[in-house]
Amino acid sequence: MDLLTLAGLAAGTALTAVGIYWLFVRRVADRLLADAQRQSERALEEAERGSRSKLKEAEIAAKEYALQARTEVDEVSRRERGDLESLERKLRAREESQHKRQDQLEGREREARELEKKLTRIERNLTDREGELEVLVQEERTRLEQVAGLTVQQAKESLIKGLEDEARLDAANLVKRIEDEAKEQANRNAQRIIAIAVQRGASDFVSETAVSVVMLPSDDMKGRIIGREGRNIRALEMATGVDLIVDDTPEAVILSGFDPFRREMARVALERLIADGRIHPARIEEVVEKVKAEFDERILEEGEAALLELKIPKMHPELVKLLGRLRYRTSYGQNVLHHSKEVAYLAGTMAAELKSNVAVARRAGLVHDIGKAVDREMDGGHLEIGIELLRKYGESEDVIHAMACHHGDYDPQSVEAVLVTAADALSAARPGARREVLETYVKRLERLEEIGAAFEGVQKCFAIQAGREIRVIVDSRKIPDEKAVWLSRDIAKKIETELTYPGQIRVTVIRETRSVEYAK
């Protein structure tokens, strides 16, 4: 075979292969196209089914929303109709009330017009009657002038004079009643203020004695205190200024002296010597000197404590020390520092009730007896010494004046001075505050009862309220009501004449009427 034949065969074979390949490709393409067409048809069907379902869901949702909106609209319209109906009812009620009020006003206007007409008629009648009365009064006046022989002016003057006298008498009675009420009210207020002050400032009193007792561990200590030939006891007495009494009292010695400061200092020194055991003249002098130095600090602390307790501001240190010394000073058996603090309390409380200067009253009350701290060391009375000390250490003139008046040597020029005087009397006059008052207290009560019982017609007599009141029970058959008044005055006059007492004593006469009958 030649080349051409071979080439032809190769070309034919190639064309056949190409044709077969084209047919294969075409079949594959047709198959793919058919699959794609089927898939697109299925996708279209599914899209149509989905769109139909969504459309149905949208229609259902739209219907539900429309139904809900319609329901809400119906509800709102129902509420608005209800509100409108209630407003209409209110408006109708208001209209009805307006109509009623209008009818009432019209009725009142008619009544007012009728009353006005009646008043006009009455006024005309009164005018006519006034004219007639004036004529009658003039005729009666002329007739009275003729009968009495007095003119109208003279009658007026006589009447005015009588009324003036009567008015003056009434005014005098009124003034007297007002004065009596004012005095009674003043007494009540004074008693109330004093009672408040006493209740708030009441404190215990300390009655000092002239001796102190020091307990010993054993009776053997008495010999050591006395010492050889009495050297120790003499040294102790010379160093302290008090007397030591060593007697048969078991396990005790007595310190005797009228100066509480020295007596207390001797007691402390002796107790320290007993505790130490070394008792001889040199040791005694050493211990006494130490105790004196300690007591200087102690009196300063006592004074500062008193200022702190009374809330009194800064005071000169020397005055504070003098206040502390009052702790160891007595007057009629009464501790002077305790007494001064109570006077300050009472004066300050009464000043507060009277809206006066509380600071001045309280300060003056505390220092009113400060001269007693050094009156045994200086010439003159405690009042003059106290005034000099207060001026020396820079106290104000108000405080000095209030302090200076507490014994009546100076006339008080301020309320605080009067209050300090009253507080001093209250503190000193209380039963039990001073020894001599305690001793005479019962005697005064007995004397009060004796005075009341001495009058005729008195059945029983009782002194009560610490001698501030006496109650007298009389026989109603012998003492009538009007005589009971005079009996109380007579008893009061006799008490004033025969007794000396602070403040005032109330006399109460009690008359009782009893009617007794027996049923048989």
C-alpha positions in Angstrom: 0.0 0.0 0.0 1.1 3.3 -0.8 1.4 6.3 1.4 -1.7 7.9 0.0 -3.7 4.9 0.8 -2.3 4.8 4.3 -2.9 8.5 4.7 -6.5 8.0 3.5 -7.0 5.2 5.9 -5.6 7.2 8.7 -7.7 10.2 7.8 -10.8 8.1 7.7 -10.0 6.5 11.0 -9.4 9.9 12.5 -12.6 11.3 11.2 -14.5 8.2 12.5 -12.9 8.7 15.9 -13.8 12.4 15.9 -17.3 11.6 14.9 -17.6 9.0 17.6 -16.1 11.5 20.2 -18.5 14.2 19.0 -21.5 11.9 19.4 -20.3 10.9 22.9 -19.8 14.5 23.9 -23.2 15.4 22.5 -24.9 12.6 24.4 -23.2 13.6 27.6 -24.2 17.2 27.0 -27.8 16.2 26.2 -27.8 14.1 29.4 -26.4 17.0 31.5 -28.8 19.4 29.9 -31.7 17.0 30.7 -30.5 16.7 34.3 -30.2 20.5 34.6 -33.6 20.9 33.1 -35.1 18.4 35.5 -33.3 20.1 38.5 -34.5 23.5 37.4 -38.1 22.2 37.1 -37.8 20.7 40.5 -36.4 23.9 41.9 -39.2 25.9 40.3 -41.7 23.5 41.8 -40.2 23.8 45.2 -40.0 27.6 44.9 -43.6 27.7 43.9 -44.6 25.5 46.8 -42.5 27.7 49.2 -43.9 30.9 47.9 -47.4 29.6 48.2 -46.8 28.5 51.8 -45.2 31.9 52.7 -48.0 33.7 51.0 -50.5 31.7 53.0 -48.5 32.4 56.2 -48.3 36.1 55.3 -52.0 36.2 54.7 -52.7 34.4 58.0 -50.4 36.9 59.9 -52.1 39.9 58.1 -55.5 38.6 59.1 -54.4 38.0 62.7 -52.8 41.5 62.9 -55.9 43.1 61.4 -58.1 41.1 63.9 -55.9 42.3 66.8 -55.9 45.9 65.6 -59.7 45.7 65.2 -60.0 44.4 68.8 -57.8 47.2 70.2 -59.7 49.8 68.2 -63.0 48.3 69.6 -61.5 48.4 73.1 -60.3 52.0 72.8 -63.6 53.1 71.3 -65.4 51.3 74.1 -63.4 53.1 76.8 -63.8 56.4 75.0 -67.5 55.8 74.8 -67.6 55.0 78.5 -65.6 58.2 79.3 -67.9 60.2 77.1 -70.9 58.7 78.8 -69.5 59.5 82.3 -68.7 63.0 81.2 -72.2 63.4 79.9 -73.6 62.2 83.2 -71.4 64.6 85.1 -72.4 67.5 82.9 -76.0 66.6 83.3 -75.6 66.5 87.1 -73.8 69.8 87.0 -76.5 71.3 84.9 -79.1 70.1 87.3 -77.2 71.5 90.3 -76.8 74.8 88.4 -80.5 74.9 87.8 -81.2 74.1 91.5 -78.8 76.8 92.6 -80.2 79.3 90.2 -83.7 78.4 91.5 -82.4 78.9 95.1 -80.8 82.2 94.3 -84.0 83.4 92.6 -85.9 82.4 95.7 -83.5 84.2 98.0 -83.6 87.3 95.8 -87.4 87.2 96.1 -87.1 86.8 99.9 -84.5 89.6 100.0 -86.8 92.0 98.1 -89.7 91.1 100.4 -87.5 91.7 103.5 -86.3 95.0 102.1 -89.9 96.1 101.6 -90.6 95.0 105.2 -87.6 96.9 106.6 -88.5 100.0 104.7 -92.0 99.9 106.3 -90.5 99.2 109.7 -88.0 102.1 109.2 -90.8 104.5 108.3 -92.7 103.3 111.4 -89.6 103.8 113.6 -89.0 107.2 112.2 -92.6 108.2 113.0 -92.3 106.7 116.6 -88.9 108.4 117.2 -90.6 111.7 116.5 -93.4 110.8 118.9 -90.8 109.7 121.5 -88.8 112.8 121.3 -92.0 114.8 122.0 -92.8 112.6 124.9 -89.2 112.7 126.3 -89.2 116.5 126.0 -92.5 116.7 127.8 -91.3 114.2 130.5 -88.0 116.1 131.0 -89.9 119.4 131.4 -92.2 117.7 134.0 -89.2 116.1 135.9 -87.4 119.5 136.0 -90.5 121.1 137.4 -90.9 118.3 140.0 -87.2 117.8 141.0 -86.1 121.4 140.8 -83.0 120.3 138.8 -82.0 121.2 135.3 -80.8 118.5 132.9 -77.1 119.6 133.3 -77.4 119.4 137.1 -78.9 115.9 136.9 -76.2 114.8 134.5 -73.5 116.0 136.9 -75.1 114.3 139.9 -75.4 111.0 138.0 -71.8 111.2 136.7 -70.5 111.9 140.2 -72.3 108.9 141.6 -71.0 106.7 138.8 -67.5 108.1 139.2 -67.5 107.2 143.0 -68.8 103.8 142.2 -66.1 103.3 139.5 -63.4 104.4 141.8 -64.5 101.9 144.5 -64.6 99.1 141.9 -61.2 100.1 140.6 -59.8 100.1 144.2 -61.2 96.6 144.8 -59.8 95.5 141.4 -56.4 96.8 142.2 -56.4 95.2 145.6 -57.4 91.9 144.1 -54.8 92.1 141.4 -52.1 92.9 144.0 -53.2 90.0 146.2 -53.1 87.7 143.2 -49.7 89.0 142.1 -48.3 88.4 145.6 -49.8 85.0 145.7 -48.4 84.2 142.3 -45.0 85.6 143.2 -45.0 83.4 146.4 -45.9 80.3 144.4 -43.3 81.0 141.7 -40.6 81.6 144.4 -41.6 78.4 146.2 -41.5 76.5 142.8 -38.1 77.9 141.9 -36.7 77.1 145.3 -38.1 73.6 145.2 -36.7 73.0 141.8 -33.3 74.2 142.9 -33.3 72.1 146.1 -34.4 69.0 144.2 -31.7 69.4 141.5 -28.9 70.4 143.9 -29.7 68.2 146.9 -26.6 66.4 148.1 -25.4 64.7 151.2 -23.9 66.7 154.0 -20.8 65.7 155.9 -20.7 66.7 159.5 -17.1 66.7 160.6 -16.0 66.0 164.2 -13.0 67.2 166.1 -11.3 63.8 166.3 -10.0 61.1 164.0 -9.3 57.4 164.8 -6.3 55.5 163.5 -6.5 51.8 163.7 -3.4 49.9 164.8 -2.3 46.4 163.8 -1.7 45.5 167.5 -1.5 47.2 170.9 2.3 46.8 170.8 2.3 49.6 168.2 1.2 52.1 170.9 4.5 51.8 172.7 6.4 52.4 169.5 4.3 55.5 168.7 4.9 56.9 172.2 8.6 56.2 172.0 11.3 56.3 174.6 10.2 58.9 177.2 7.5 60.1 174.8 9.9 61.4 172.1 8.0 60.0 169.1 4.6 61.3 170.2 6.0 64.7 171.0 7.7 64.9 167.6 4.5 63.9 165.8 2.4 66.5 167.7 5.0 69.2 167.1 5.2 68.4 163.3 1.5 68.1 162.7 0.0 70.5 165.3 -2.6 68.0 166.6 -2.9 66.1 169.8 -2.4 62.3 170.0 -4.5 60.4 172.6 -3.2 57.0 173.4 -5.7 55.4 175.9 -7.1 52.1 176.7 -9.0 51.8 173.4 -7.9 48.5 171.9 -5.8 48.8 168.7 -6.6 52.5 168.1 -5.2 55.9 168.8 -7.1 59.2 168.6 -6.1 62.4 166.8 -7.7 65.4 168.3 -7.8 68.9 166.7 -10.2 71.6 165.5 -8.3 72.0 162.2 -9.5 69.2 159.8 -6.6 69.9 157.4 -4.0 69.3 160.1 -5.9 66.4 161.5 -6.2 64.7 158.1 -2.5 65.3 157.4 -1.5 63.8 160.8 -3.7 60.8 160.1 -2.1 60.0 156.8 1.4 60.5 158.2 0.7 58.2 161.1 -0.7 55.5 158.9 2.4 55.6 156.7 4.7 55.5 159.7 2.8 52.4 161.1 3.0 50.7 157.7 6.7 51.5 157.4 7.5 50.4 160.9 10.4 52.9 161.4 9.1 55.4 164.0 11.6 57.9 165.3 11.7 61.7 165.4 13.8 62.1 162.2 11.6 59.7 160.2 8.5 61.4 161.6 9.6 64.8 160.4 10.5 63.4 156.9 7.1 61.6 156.5 5.2 64.7 157.7 7.0 66.9 155.1 6.2 64.5 152.3 2.6 64.3 153.3 2.5 68.2 153.4 3.8 68.3 149.8 1.3 65.7 148.7 -1.5 67.6 150.4 -0.6 70.7 148.4 -1.3 68.8 145.2 -4.4 67.2 146.7 -6.0 70.5 147.6 -5.3 71.7 144.1 -7.0 68.6 142.7 -10.0 69.1 145.0 -10.4 72.7 143.8 -10.1 71.7 140.1 -12.6 68.9 140.7 -15.1 71.4 142.2 -14.7 73.7 139.2 -15.1 70.8 136.8 -18.2 69.5 138.6 -19.9 72.9 138.5 -18.7 73.6 134.9 -17.1 76.9 136.0 -14.4 78.2 133.5 -10.8 79.0 134.4 -10.0 80.5 137.8 -6.8 81.8 139.2 -4.6 78.9 140.6 -4.3 80.4 144.0 -8.1 80.6 144.3 -8.3 77.0 143.2 -6.0 76.0 146.0 -8.0 77.9 148.5 -11.2 76.1 147.3 -9.4 72.8 147.8 -8.5 73.9 151.4 -12.2 74.3 152.1 -12.5 70.5 151.8 -10.7 70.4 155.2 -12.5 73.3 156.8 -15.8 73.0 158.8 -18.3 75.6 159.9 -20.7 74.5 162.7 -19.8 70.9 161.8 -20.6 71.4 158.1 -18.0 70.8 155.5 -17.4 74.2 153.8 -16.5 72.9 150.3 -19.6 70.7 150.2 -21.7 73.7 151.4 -20.1 76.0 148.8 -20.8 73.6 146.0 -24.4 73.2 147.0 -24.8 77.0 147.3 -23.4 77.2 143.7 -25.9 74.6 142.5 -28.9 76.3 144.1 -27.9 79.8 143.0 -27.3 78.6 139.4 -30.5 76.7 139.2 -32.6 79.6 140.5 -30.8 82.0 138.2 -31.6 79.7 135.2 -35.3 79.7 136.2 -35.3 83.5 136.5 -33.4 83.9 133.2 -30.6 85.6 135.1 -26.8 85.3 134.8 -26.2 81.6 135.7 -22.4 81.9 135.4 -22.1 84.8 137.9 -24.5 83.2 140.3 -22.8 79.8 140.3 -19.3 81.3 140.5 -20.2 83.7 143.4 -21.9 80.8 145.2 -18.8 78.7 145.0 -16.4 81.4 146.3 -18.8 83.0 148.9 -17.0 81.4 151.8 -13.5 81.3 150.3 -12.2 83.6 153.1 -12.7 80.7 155.6 -9.8 78.9 154.0 -7.3 81.4 155.5 -9.4 83.2 158.2 -7.4 81.4 160.9 -4.1 82.8 159.4 -5.2 86.4 158.7 -6.9 89.1 160.7 -10.5 90.0 160.0 -13.7 88.2 159.2 -14.0 85.7 156.4 -16.2 88.1 154.3 -13.6 90.9 154.2 -10.8 88.4 153.6 -12.7 86.8 150.8 -13.4 90.1 149.1 -9.8 91.0 149.3 -8.7 87.7 147.9 -11.1 87.8 145.0 -10.0 91.3 144.0 -6.4 90.4 144.4 -6.7 87.4 141.9 -8.8 89.2 139.3 -12.4 88.2 139.8 -15.1 90.4 138.3 -17.0 93.0 140.3 -20.3 91.2 139.7 -19.0 88.0 141.3 -17.4 90.0 144.2 -20.6 92.0 144.8 -22.8 88.8 144.8 -20.4 87.1 147.2 -20.1 90.2 149.5 -23.9 90.4 150.1 -24.5 86.8 151.3 -24.4 87.8 155.0 -26.4 91.1 154.6 -23.5 93.4 155.3 -24.0 95.0 151.9 -27.2 95.9 150.1 -27.7 93.7 147.0 -27.7 95.5 143.7 -28.2 92.5 141.4 -30.4 89.5 141.2 -27.4 87.2 141.5 -26.5 88.7 144.9 -30.0 88.0 146.2 -29.9 84.4 144.8 -26.5 83.7 146.5 -27.9 84.9 149.8 -31.0 82.8 149.4 -29.0 79.7 148.4 -26.6 80.2 151.4 -29.6 80.3 153.7 -31.2 77.2 152.1 -28.1 75.2 152.4 -27.4 76.1 156.0 -31.0 75.9 157.2 -31.7 72.3 156.0 -32.3 69.9 158.9 -29.1 67.9 159.5 -26.8 70.2 157.6 -25.3 71.7 160.7 -24.9 70.2 164.1 -26.7 72.9 166.0 -29.7 72.8 163.7 -29.9 69.0 164.1 -29.9 69.4 167.8 -32.6 72.1 167.9 -34.7 70.7 165.1 -36.8 68.5 167.3 -37.1 71.1 170.0 -38.4 73.6 167.5 -41.1 71.1 166.3 -42.1 70.5 169.8 -42.3 74.2 170.5 -44.5 74.8 167.4 -46.9 72.1 168.6 -47.0 73.6 172.1 -47.8 77.1 170.7 -50.6 75.8 168.6 -52.1 73.6 171.4 -52.1 76.5 173.9 -55.1 78.2 172.3 -58.6 77.5 173.4 -60.7 75.1 171.3 -57.7 73.3 169.8 -58.0 69.5 169.9 -54.7 68.4 168.2 -51.7 70.1 166.7 -49.1 68.7 164.3 -45.8 70.2 163.0 -45.1 68.8 159.6 -42.8 69.3 156.5 -39.7 69.8 158.7 -41.3 72.5 160.6 -42.5 74.5 157.6 -46.2 73.9 158.3 -48.3 73.5 161.4 -51.8 72.0 161.2 -54.2 72.7 164.0 -57.4 70.7 164.4 -60.1 72.6 166.3 -63.4 71.6 168.0 -66.2 72.7 165.6 -68.5 73.2 168.5 -66.3 75.8 170.1 -64.6 77.4 167.1 -67.0 78.7 164.3 -65.8 79.3 160.7 -65.2 83.1 161.2 -63.2 82.5 164.4 -61.0 79.9 162.7 -59.6 82.6 160.4 -58.6 84.8 163.4 -57.2 81.7 165.2 -54.8 81.0 162.4 -53.6 84.7 162.5 -53.2 84.6 166.2 -51.1 81.4 166.1 -48.9 82.9 163.3 -48.3 86.1 165.3 -47.3 84.1 168.3 -44.9 82.0 166.3 -43.3 85.1 164.8 -42.9 86.6 168.3 -41.5 83.5 170.2 -39.5 81.6 167.6 -36.5 82.2 165.3 -36.6 80.2 162.1 -35.5 80.5 158.4 -38.1 81.1 155.7 -41.8 81.0 156.7 -44.1 78.7 158.5 -47.6 77.9 157.2 -50.4 77.8 159.8 -53.5 75.7 158.7 -56.5 75.5 160.9 -58.8 72.6 160.2 -62.4 72.7 161.4 -64.6 69.7 160.8 -68.4 69.5 161.3 -69.7 66.0 162.0 -73.4 65.0 162.1 -74.0 61.7 163.9 -77.4 59.9 164.1 -78.3 56.4 165.1 -80.8 54.2 163.4 -82.9 52.3 165.9 
